[in-house]
Every structure is written in structure tokens, then in C-alpha cells.
Amino acid sequence: MTRGTSTPGTVRPGGRTARVRDAVLAAAGDALAESGFGALDLADVARRAGCGKTTVYRRWGTTSALAADLLRDMADQSVPRSDHGSLAADLRANARLVVSTLTDARQGALFTALIAAAAGNAAAAEALHGFYRRRIDEWAGCVVAAIDRGEVPAGTDPHEVIAAVSAPLYYRLLNTGQPLSEAVADRAAAAVTAAAIAGAYRTDGERG
């Protein structure tokens, strides 16, 4: 779902302050992926980033604030939604992107750590919820386009459709531990597409 905090070819604005932020967020992501939120330490992040501890403490102050900023940056750098011209293809692309992210060695561990942090930290939870709101908002456009094309009924809730695509994928990651693959992604997308066409996600009280 995201390109991470530093991607070759990605143009990032700003001077030294922006470079320091990029380095610190990348270091925080590495530390979270390696050891989880409970072991996140601002001094260790500063060491990894090659900057002074006072810089990190002054700007972020707490590990939860640092995790929240990392999530905001991940949302800013996330891959934009695709437009393949049909709901089935768009939802399949969304599901495959989720699976690609969650099965990546670093990104999968990072998301697991951030989700675990959100379970016991209000600030981390708020930041995680904000990240997913932004991603769902981004991809909801493909459902709006499908409504306009007449593929799915008017009154279909775009946000509910997009959330339903990734729900079984995260369930596998966090609850069952079953492997994720493109085939699993495609089945999830196909199931949601069929349900959307049948009107399962209508919120206007006119389901057949």
C-alpha cells in the first residue's frame, strides 16, 4: 500500500530539515520492522539516522509521536490508485497491492508492528486510522467510477467496498497466519466485486 519513506526517483521537497526527517523516519521504520513498537527507542533511532538525540527528542518527543509521523509520511508516499476501466480490475489491483505490501519482508513487519502499537496506544491508533482513511479515500474513486459506468447500483458505499477488499487479507495476516498470495488477493477482489454488483454495499435502503 505504500512505497515507504524513501523511494528512488521520488522527489521530496525541503532542505536539511526535510532530509533529517526522511532519515529519522526511515530509521524508525527499520527499527519497528526489526523489533516492534515496544522496543522503539528515540536514542536508537537518532543513532541509526546519524543525527543528534536532541534533534529527535525536540521534534518528536515520544515514540508514539514518531510512529504517528511515520504513518503520515507513509500515507503521503503511498502508491496512487490505478484505473483499469472496470471495477473488477481496479479491486484486483487494490487487493494485489495490499498483498504485495504485507508480504514484503520490511513492509509487512512494519505494518504488523504499527497495528500492534495501535492496540495499546491511543496516539498510534489515531494515526493508523488516519492512514487507512486516506488510503480508502484514495481508492474509493474506482467505485465512484463504477457507479457512473452503471457497473454497480447507485447508492453503493465506495468506502465500504474498498474496506471489504482488504479485510480478509488483514485477517489472514493477523489472525490465522495463513499465507497471502496473488491468488488470495484475486479471490478477495472477486468476492467483493460480485457482492457490490449484487447491491450488498448499498446504503440508501433500496437493496433488492
Backbone bond lengths (Angstrom), bond angles and torsions (degrees), N, CA, C in turn:
res aa  C-N    CA-C-N  psi(-1)  N-CA   C-N-CA  omega(-1)  CA-C   N-CA-C  phi
1 M - - - 1.447 - - 1.510 113.07 -
2 T 1.289 115.12 -14.10 1.446 117.10 -175.82 1.510 110.45 -142.75
3 R 1.304 114.75 152.16 1.457 120.45 177.55 1.513 111.76 -85.47
4 G 1.334 117.45 -4.35 1.450 119.78 -177.60 1.508 111.76 88.03
5 T 1.349 115.93 -168.96 1.448 120.03 -173.71 1.519 113.23 -91.54
6 S 1.323 118.80 -10.05 1.466 119.16 178.22 1.519 108.89 -152.46
7 T 1.307 115.95 115.54 1.459 121.40 -178.34 1.516 109.13 -125.65
8 P 1.337 117.82 130.86 1.470 119.28 177.41 1.523 110.72 -54.33
9 G 1.323 115.30 131.87 1.448 120.00 178.57 1.515 113.83 91.26
10 T 1.349 116.68 -9.57 1.454 119.69 178.52 1.530 108.88 -81.69
11 V 1.300 117.75 125.01 1.454 121.81 -179.07 1.519 109.05 -88.39
12 R 1.312 117.00 119.80 1.450 121.67 -179.61 1.524 108.99 -112.83
13 P 1.330 119.46 127.39 1.452 121.84 -178.26 1.510 112.20 -74.83
14 G 1.338 115.54 163.20 1.447 119.85 171.14 1.517 112.57 104.65
15 G 1.349 115.44 167.60 1.442 122.06 -179.57 1.511 111.81 -104.74
16 R 1.328 116.48 -129.56 1.464 120.44 -174.54 1.522 111.59 -62.25
17 T 1.323 117.57 -40.93 1.461 120.01 -179.11 1.522 111.19 -59.45
18 A 1.323 116.21 -43.04 1.462 119.72 178.89 1.522 110.86 -67.02
19 R 1.327 117.47 -37.30 1.467 120.06 179.19 1.520 111.20 -66.14
20 V 1.315 116.06 -39.66 1.465 120.03 178.18 1.530 109.65 -64.46
21 R 1.333 116.17 -44.00 1.474 119.54 179.14 1.522 110.31 -60.70
22 D 1.329 117.29 -45.53 1.458 120.88 179.36 1.531 110.82 -58.13
23 A 1.338 115.80 -45.24 1.463 120.08 -178.11 1.521 111.18 -65.00
24 V 1.319 116.74 -41.85 1.465 120.84 -178.91 1.524 110.81 -67.74
25 L 1.335 117.13 -42.60 1.459 119.24 -179.90 1.524 111.65 -67.31
26 A 1.329 117.12 -37.79 1.459 119.87 176.09 1.522 110.62 -63.59
27 A 1.329 116.08 -41.85 1.468 120.37 178.53 1.522 111.07 -65.37
28 A 1.326 116.14 -40.52 1.465 119.67 177.86 1.520 111.06 -63.21
29 G 1.321 116.52 -41.41 1.458 120.34 177.49 1.515 111.72 -61.40
30 D 1.326 116.96 -43.07 1.466 120.78 178.11 1.529 110.66 -61.66
31 A 1.330 116.12 -45.27 1.465 120.14 -178.29 1.525 111.60 -64.95
32 L 1.325 116.60 -40.85 1.461 120.00 177.92 1.519 111.55 -64.46
33 A 1.317 116.42 -43.27 1.468 120.53 -179.90 1.524 111.35 -64.11
34 E 1.322 116.57 -34.36 1.461 120.62 -177.38 1.527 112.71 -79.10
35 S 1.339 116.46 -42.95 1.467 119.08 -167.92 1.512 115.68 -128.87
36 G 1.335 118.39 -6.20 1.449 120.03 179.74 1.515 113.66 86.99
37 F 1.332 115.63 171.09 1.455 121.06 -174.66 1.523 112.00 -67.88
38 G 1.331 116.81 -37.13 1.458 119.90 -176.99 1.516 113.54 -60.18
39 A 1.331 117.01 -28.01 1.463 120.97 -179.04 1.526 112.92 -96.78
40 L 1.336 117.02 0.52 1.470 119.55 -178.66 1.524 110.03 -65.81
41 D 1.310 115.58 129.64 1.465 121.80 -176.14 1.526 109.04 -135.46
42 L 1.339 116.33 128.03 1.459 120.07 -175.73 1.526 112.22 -62.40
43 A 1.313 117.21 -37.86 1.466 119.78 179.77 1.528 110.58 -65.47
44 D 1.328 116.40 -40.07 1.475 120.09 177.63 1.518 110.67 -65.42
45 V 1.327 116.92 -40.27 1.465 120.53 178.27 1.530 110.13 -62.16
46 A 1.331 116.40 -43.11 1.465 120.10 178.45 1.528 110.85 -60.27
47 R 1.333 115.97 -42.69 1.468 119.85 178.92 1.524 110.66 -62.06
48 R 1.326 116.59 -45.13 1.460 120.44 -179.87 1.534 111.47 -63.08
49 A 1.337 114.90 -37.12 1.463 119.90 -176.43 1.526 112.61 -81.07
50 G 1.335 116.17 -13.03 1.457 119.64 -180.00 1.515 113.29 74.29
51 C 1.327 116.32 31.96 1.473 119.50 178.10 1.530 109.36 -130.38
52 G 1.324 116.36 170.99 1.445 121.07 -176.49 1.517 113.28 -71.68
53 K 1.319 116.43 146.35 1.469 120.89 177.94 1.519 111.45 -60.66
54 T 1.331 115.67 -37.97 1.467 118.15 -177.58 1.525 111.16 -63.05
55 T 1.336 116.87 -33.56 1.468 120.65 177.96 1.524 110.39 -61.95
56 V 1.325 116.05 -45.78 1.465 120.94 -178.02 1.520 110.36 -68.64
57 Y 1.331 117.23 -46.22 1.466 120.01 -179.65 1.527 111.35 -63.90
58 R 1.324 117.29 -38.48 1.455 120.25 -178.06 1.523 111.30 -69.09
59 R 1.320 117.52 -40.05 1.467 119.90 -176.00 1.522 112.65 -81.01
60 W 1.351 117.88 -41.38 1.467 119.66 -173.40 1.531 112.94 -108.38
61 G 1.313 118.01 -38.30 1.457 120.94 172.92 1.516 115.82 79.08
62 T 1.330 117.23 -46.71 1.459 121.58 -178.55 1.520 109.92 -135.54
63 T 1.323 115.55 159.42 1.459 119.47 178.67 1.524 111.30 -67.55
64 S 1.336 117.52 -32.75 1.467 119.22 179.00 1.522 110.81 -67.46
65 A 1.342 117.55 -37.42 1.464 120.41 177.00 1.528 110.56 -66.46
66 L 1.314 116.61 -36.91 1.466 120.49 178.28 1.536 110.07 -67.24
67 A 1.324 117.11 -43.32 1.462 120.39 178.26 1.523 110.94 -62.81
68 A 1.334 115.84 -38.85 1.461 119.79 178.90 1.522 111.00 -64.27
69 D 1.324 117.58 -40.97 1.464 120.71 178.96 1.529 110.17 -67.67
70 L 1.320 116.82 -36.52 1.464 120.31 176.86 1.526 110.37 -61.18
71 L 1.319 117.49 -42.80 1.462 121.10 179.17 1.523 111.46 -64.94
72 R 1.328 117.06 -39.52 1.466 119.55 177.08 1.518 110.36 -62.70
73 D 1.334 116.72 -41.23 1.459 120.50 179.68 1.530 110.73 -66.62
74 M 1.317 116.63 -39.76 1.463 120.46 178.26 1.523 110.72 -62.20
75 A 1.332 116.28 -39.14 1.465 119.34 177.25 1.522 110.71 -65.59
76 D 1.336 116.65 -40.56 1.465 120.59 179.39 1.527 111.54 -61.96
77 Q 1.330 116.42 -34.99 1.462 121.14 -173.76 1.528 113.53 -97.67
78 S 1.323 117.27 4.00 1.460 120.22 -175.76 1.521 111.91 -65.73
79 V 1.312 114.93 150.61 1.460 121.39 178.33 1.529 109.39 -63.80
80 P 1.333 118.87 128.87 1.466 120.28 179.28 1.521 111.17 -68.40
81 R 1.332 115.08 159.48 1.461 119.18 -178.21 1.523 110.29 -65.98
82 S 1.315 114.66 152.74 1.454 120.24 177.86 1.517 109.60 -92.92
83 D 1.315 116.15 167.84 1.461 121.89 177.15 1.521 107.53 -137.23
84 H 1.343 115.34 98.27 1.460 120.85 -177.45 1.530 112.53 -100.84
85 G 1.320 117.28 0.63 1.452 119.88 174.72 1.512 115.71 89.75
86 S 1.333 118.00 -1.97 1.461 120.39 175.26 1.523 108.58 -147.09
87 L 1.325 115.88 152.17 1.468 119.34 -179.39 1.525 110.46 -64.26
88 A 1.315 117.17 -42.22 1.462 119.91 -178.59 1.519 111.65 -57.94
89 A 1.323 116.61 -45.74 1.464 120.57 -178.82 1.520 111.56 -69.17
90 D 1.329 116.65 -39.04 1.464 119.66 -179.84 1.531 111.14 -66.78
91 L 1.328 117.71 -43.61 1.463 120.37 179.63 1.522 110.90 -68.11
92 R 1.314 117.02 -34.84 1.459 119.69 175.74 1.526 110.41 -63.63
93 A 1.327 117.06 -41.38 1.469 120.38 177.47 1.519 110.61 -63.37
94 N 1.312 117.34 -40.17 1.458 121.38 178.38 1.527 110.42 -62.95
95 A 1.320 116.70 -48.76 1.462 120.39 -178.94 1.523 111.60 -62.24
96 R 1.333 116.71 -40.80 1.463 119.81 179.65 1.524 111.36 -66.83
97 L 1.324 117.04 -34.79 1.461 120.52 176.99 1.524 110.46 -65.03
98 V 1.336 116.70 -43.10 1.459 120.47 177.80 1.530 110.18 -60.35
99 V 1.324 116.64 -47.53 1.459 120.49 -178.92 1.530 110.72 -63.81
100 S 1.324 116.94 -41.61 1.460 120.30 178.57 1.523 111.19 -59.70
101 T 1.334 116.33 -40.14 1.460 120.64 179.16 1.520 111.31 -68.32
102 L 1.318 116.54 -47.33 1.461 120.35 -174.14 1.525 113.03 -72.87
103 T 1.329 117.88 -21.57 1.463 120.54 178.31 1.527 112.77 -95.08
104 D 1.332 116.99 -6.34 1.457 120.40 173.89 1.528 108.77 -68.83
105 A 1.319 117.23 135.00 1.465 120.90 -173.87 1.525 112.23 -55.70
106 R 1.322 116.83 -45.90 1.461 119.34 -178.09 1.523 111.79 -80.37
107 Q 1.339 116.41 -49.20 1.454 119.86 -174.71 1.534 112.10 -66.12
108 G 1.321 116.55 -38.94 1.456 119.16 178.66 1.511 111.98 -62.63
109 A 1.333 116.31 -45.68 1.466 120.49 177.78 1.523 111.21 -64.48
110 L 1.325 116.67 -37.21 1.458 121.13 179.61 1.522 111.09 -64.65
111 F 1.336 117.31 -46.94 1.461 119.69 179.27 1.523 111.54 -64.73
112 T 1.311 117.49 -39.25 1.465 120.14 177.80 1.519 110.66 -60.96
113 A 1.329 116.62 -41.94 1.464 121.08 179.09 1.528 111.36 -65.19
114 L 1.322 116.66 -41.98 1.460 120.03 -179.10 1.524 111.68 -69.27
115 I 1.318 117.37 -36.68 1.466 120.59 176.86 1.525 109.75 -66.44
116 A 1.327 116.66 -41.37 1.466 120.17 177.22 1.525 110.64 -62.88
117 A 1.329 116.66 -39.97 1.464 120.41 178.59 1.519 111.03 -62.93
118 A 1.325 116.30 -40.18 1.464 120.92 -178.06 1.523 112.12 -64.33
119 A 1.327 116.59 -26.75 1.463 120.01 -178.31 1.525 112.35 -66.39
120 G 1.339 116.83 -24.88 1.453 118.65 -177.12 1.512 115.18 -127.63
121 N 1.332 116.94 11.08 1.457 119.92 -176.98 1.520 108.60 -139.72
122 A 1.322 116.58 117.06 1.464 121.16 -173.97 1.521 112.01 -62.60
123 A 1.331 117.03 -39.91 1.465 120.02 -178.69 1.527 110.43 -67.21
124 A 1.334 116.21 -41.99 1.461 119.58 178.24 1.527 110.46 -65.65
125 A 1.340 116.00 -38.67 1.469 119.84 178.97 1.518 111.12 -63.27
126 E 1.323 116.80 -43.54 1.466 120.44 179.74 1.527 110.57 -62.24
127 A 1.335 116.18 -41.57 1.463 119.78 179.60 1.528 111.09 -66.83
128 L 1.328 117.14 -40.29 1.461 120.35 179.17 1.521 110.82 -65.18
129 H 1.335 116.25 -42.42 1.461 119.85 178.01 1.535 110.34 -61.86
130 G 1.335 115.74 -39.27 1.459 119.58 178.41 1.518 111.77 -64.42
131 F 1.336 116.59 -39.54 1.462 120.62 177.70 1.519 110.32 -59.46
132 Y 1.335 116.93 -48.20 1.461 119.25 -176.85 1.530 111.87 -71.73
133 R 1.308 117.82 -31.65 1.469 119.06 174.56 1.522 110.37 -60.48
134 R 1.318 116.41 -44.40 1.461 119.92 -179.47 1.524 111.71 -65.21
135 R 1.331 117.05 -40.11 1.454 119.31 -179.58 1.528 111.19 -69.03
136 I 1.333 116.55 -39.87 1.465 119.43 178.89 1.523 110.06 -67.77
137 D 1.336 116.73 -40.79 1.468 120.02 175.87 1.526 110.68 -57.12
138 E 1.337 116.20 -42.06 1.467 121.23 -178.61 1.519 110.72 -61.19
139 W 1.327 116.92 -46.71 1.457 120.82 -174.53 1.527 113.45 -84.50
140 A 1.312 117.42 -15.35 1.465 119.77 179.15 1.524 111.60 -59.85
141 G 1.317 116.96 -24.76 1.458 120.77 179.82 1.512 113.51 -58.51
142 C 1.337 117.46 -30.46 1.465 118.68 -179.61 1.523 110.57 -70.65
143 V 1.328 117.31 -28.63 1.471 120.17 176.80 1.522 109.82 -76.10
144 V 1.320 116.58 -39.12 1.464 119.86 175.32 1.525 109.97 -58.23
145 A 1.332 116.28 -43.27 1.468 120.12 178.46 1.529 110.86 -63.50
146 A 1.323 116.94 -37.27 1.467 120.55 179.28 1.526 111.25 -66.83
147 I 1.323 116.08 -36.77 1.469 120.00 175.37 1.521 109.53 -63.01
148 D 1.329 115.99 -44.89 1.465 120.27 -179.50 1.533 111.65 -63.17
149 R 1.330 116.26 -32.98 1.470 119.81 179.13 1.524 112.18 -80.67
150 G 1.325 117.35 -9.16 1.453 120.70 -178.31 1.517 114.14 82.52
151 E 1.332 117.17 14.41 1.465 120.43 179.05 1.521 112.10 -72.23
152 V 1.325 116.32 -36.33 1.461 121.40 -179.91 1.526 108.16 -127.81
153 P 1.334 117.44 157.90 1.461 119.48 -175.06 1.526 113.55 -64.56
154 A 1.307 115.60 149.54 1.459 120.37 169.49 1.527 107.85 -59.90
155 G 1.317 115.70 147.24 1.459 119.65 -177.80 1.508 113.64 91.70
156 T 1.331 116.83 -4.43 1.466 120.71 175.69 1.523 109.31 -66.78
157 D 1.318 116.95 134.73 1.464 121.96 -179.30 1.529 109.07 -85.57
158 P 1.326 118.33 108.14 1.467 120.34 -176.69 1.529 113.33 -59.71
159 H 1.322 116.34 -38.30 1.463 119.47 -177.54 1.526 111.54 -67.65
160 E 1.329 116.88 -38.85 1.458 120.14 178.30 1.529 110.77 -64.46
161 V 1.311 116.79 -38.39 1.460 120.21 179.35 1.524 110.58 -62.52
162 I 1.311 117.33 -48.73 1.467 120.71 -177.63 1.524 110.97 -65.55
163 A 1.322 117.19 -41.62 1.466 119.88 179.05 1.525 110.75 -62.12
164 A 1.333 116.72 -36.05 1.461 120.67 -177.95 1.527 112.12 -67.83
165 V 1.321 117.90 -26.68 1.463 120.69 -179.91 1.530 110.73 -65.85
166 S 1.316 116.72 -47.54 1.467 119.79 -174.44 1.524 113.45 -84.55
167 A 1.331 118.05 -17.38 1.468 120.15 -175.68 1.533 112.99 -54.73
168 P 1.336 119.93 -50.64 1.467 118.42 -179.10 1.528 113.12 -68.05
169 L 1.323 116.68 -23.53 1.464 120.16 179.46 1.529 109.97 -72.27
170 Y 1.329 116.31 -44.23 1.465 119.68 176.07 1.524 111.25 -67.72
171 Y 1.332 117.11 -32.16 1.462 120.40 177.04 1.529 110.01 -61.15
172 R 1.313 116.68 -44.13 1.465 119.85 177.00 1.527 110.94 -62.00
173 L 1.322 116.45 -43.71 1.465 120.52 -177.45 1.520 111.64 -62.77
174 L 1.328 116.81 -45.86 1.458 121.23 -168.67 1.522 114.48 -98.07
175 N 1.331 117.87 -28.73 1.458 119.83 -172.42 1.521 114.46 -107.25
176 T 1.307 117.58 -46.65 1.462 119.18 -174.05 1.526 113.48 -100.93
177 G 1.330 116.68 -24.29 1.454 119.35 -177.70 1.511 113.88 73.03
178 Q 1.335 116.67 9.08 1.460 119.28 178.08 1.527 109.69 -68.98
179 P 1.323 117.06 149.14 1.467 119.62 -176.06 1.527 112.59 -66.54
180 L 1.303 113.84 149.73 1.462 121.85 175.64 1.518 108.93 -104.64
181 S 1.329 116.09 142.54 1.457 120.61 -179.49 1.521 108.54 -153.40
182 E 1.328 116.26 171.89 1.462 119.42 176.43 1.521 111.08 -62.27
183 A 1.330 117.31 -34.72 1.463 120.07 178.84 1.523 110.58 -63.79
184 V 1.317 116.92 -40.46 1.467 121.19 177.03 1.527 109.64 -64.70
185 A 1.322 116.23 -42.79 1.462 120.81 177.69 1.517 111.12 -59.81
186 D 1.322 116.18 -45.27 1.467 120.45 -178.03 1.528 111.40 -64.59
187 R 1.336 117.53 -38.01 1.466 119.81 178.14 1.524 111.01 -65.66
188 A 1.336 116.79 -41.67 1.457 120.19 178.81 1.523 110.63 -62.03
189 A 1.326 116.28 -45.05 1.463 120.43 -179.67 1.522 111.23 -64.78
190 A 1.330 117.04 -41.11 1.463 120.50 -179.05 1.527 111.23 -65.23
191 A 1.332 116.67 -39.90 1.458 120.52 179.91 1.528 111.25 -64.10
192 V 1.334 116.28 -42.73 1.466 120.10 -179.75 1.522 110.30 -69.95
193 T 1.324 117.38 -38.27 1.467 120.39 177.48 1.520 110.44 -59.54
194 A 1.329 117.01 -47.82 1.462 120.77 -179.93 1.525 111.56 -62.18
195 A 1.324 115.95 -41.20 1.466 119.79 179.79 1.525 111.25 -66.10
196 A 1.346 115.66 -40.24 1.464 119.28 179.19 1.523 111.40 -64.55
197 I 1.328 116.88 -42.76 1.468 121.08 178.61 1.525 110.53 -62.12
198 A 1.342 116.06 -35.40 1.462 120.79 179.65 1.525 113.33 -77.16
199 G 1.330 116.75 -6.26 1.462 120.38 177.39 1.513 115.06 91.60
200 A 1.342 117.28 15.30 1.464 120.38 -176.15 1.523 113.43 -66.24
201 Y 1.321 117.13 -22.06 1.464 119.57 -176.34 1.531 112.50 -107.00
202 R 1.325 116.31 18.78 1.465 119.29 175.95 1.518 109.65 -73.40
203 T 1.306 115.55 138.74 1.470 120.38 -179.76 1.525 111.07 -122.26
204 D 1.351 116.48 17.40 1.448 119.30 -178.16 1.519 112.51 -102.22
205 G 1.350 116.57 10.88 1.449 120.60 175.80 1.512 113.99 74.46
206 E 1.343 118.43 18.08 1.456 121.02 -176.96 1.519 113.16 -119.73
207 R 1.315 117.62 30.18 1.457 120.40 178.41 1.517 109.60 -67.24
208 G 1.345 114.95 142.11 1.441 119.84 -179.63 1.523 112.79 -77.44
